Amino acid sequence: MVDSVPATPVAAAAAPAAASQPAQQGQRNVVVLATGGTIAGAGASAMNSATYSAAKVPVDKLLAGLPELSKVAQVRGEQVFQIASESFTNDNLLVLAKRVSALVKQPDVDGVVITHGTDTLAETAYFLSLTVHTNKPIVVVGSMRPGTALSADGALNLVNAVSVAASKDAEGKGVVVTMNDEIQTARDVNKDVNIKTSAFQSQWGPLGMVVEGKNYWFRAPVKRHTMQSEFNIDSITSLPAVEVVYSYGNVPRTAIDAFVGTGAKAIVHAGTGNGSVADRIVPALQEARSKGVQVIRSARVPYGFVLRNAEQPDDKYDWVVAHDLRPEKARLLAALALTKTNDPKEIQRIFWEY
Ligand SMILES: NC(=O)CC[C@H](N)C(=O)O
């Protein structure tokens, strides 16, 4: 563990804070909301690409270390949290989304960047895409190596994020993630690889690339997001409890019963294969449903998607399928759906549309 923040190649550049650099004419205004993660991490030496402390470097220092930002946009930073993203809670999501929503309403803000740990970055990005009503670009970014490491990836990822957030051509494309030169849509992207800088992947492919400050778009998202969303963070004050139960050979019903016992409103089953459910736990899920708990059938298999009434009779059991959403993203969509309805047909409609 590293107690203090050593001088870093990024931070040691010691340029004036990007926010205080003179504005270039016609520059767009981007706010960087910092939440922690490796992009704000620091290791003991340049060799420490994987052994380091996340969430150490404050946003002002991060921006000051990147004078290139002043060529891209007029940038100012805000420290919202300073945490590793595996420790994100529902409350963190609500606080962050409400701050983003407030900022995008300001006429002097053209785009917002969120710096974030990579472990749950895709969850936060998806939550923002479901709940913030705006056409302005929202970009979530992290890094796989701390700024102190050789070949650190955070500096370019952040410059790319600000560049996309400042772009007119990114308007209306929803929340995106800029890692490894790619522009990914929040809904589809996941952290699929650890250690490597090519960590963020989508089975449907990136929307485009950002190279030397210019965006190259190849496709656009078709699922509902931001302006088309029926969920709005401005009217959400808490999220219903939705929990994930992971499946495997010899799985017991213990976790399902425990979550029902602690008052879960929905259980997302991370099933094997096509979202299959072991015979031995089907009764536990049926009992949960009979007590009013929603059952959402997803898959632990990363690619493909779960079909309704394949593997299990969803119509008969009154269950919902998670489409192609990973269990952790299905948790978020189910929680938002439950703020509106308790009808599994409506919840299924929501899972098809978002
Ligand atoms: N690469 C990272 O950002 C991982 C660091 C940490 N586990 C986090 O998610 O915040």
PDBQT file of the ligand as one rigid body, heavy atoms in Angstrom, charges set to zero:
ROOT
HETATM    1  N1  LIG A 401      -8.269  -0.171 -12.941  1.00  0.00    +0.000 N 
HETATM    2  C1  LIG A 401      -8.997   0.236 -11.923  1.00  0.00    +0.000 C 
HETATM    3  O1  LIG A 401      -9.509   1.343 -11.902  1.00  0.00    +0.000 OA
HETATM    4  C2  LIG A 401      -9.218  -0.748 -10.803  1.00  0.00    +0.000 C 
HETATM    5  C3  LIG A 401      -8.990  -0.106  -9.447  1.00  0.00    +0.000 C 
HETATM    6  C4  LIG A 401     -10.106  -0.333  -8.474  1.00  0.00    +0.000 C 
HETATM    7  N2  LIG A 401     -10.339  -1.732  -8.209  1.00  0.00    +0.000 N 
HETATM    8  C5  LIG A 401     -11.358   0.377  -8.944  1.00  0.00    +0.000 C 
HETATM    9  O2  LIG A 401     -12.171  -0.150  -9.638  1.00  0.00    +0.000 OA
HETATM   10  O3  LIG A 401     -11.495   1.537  -8.597  1.00  0.00    +0.000 OA
ENDROOT
TORSDOF 0
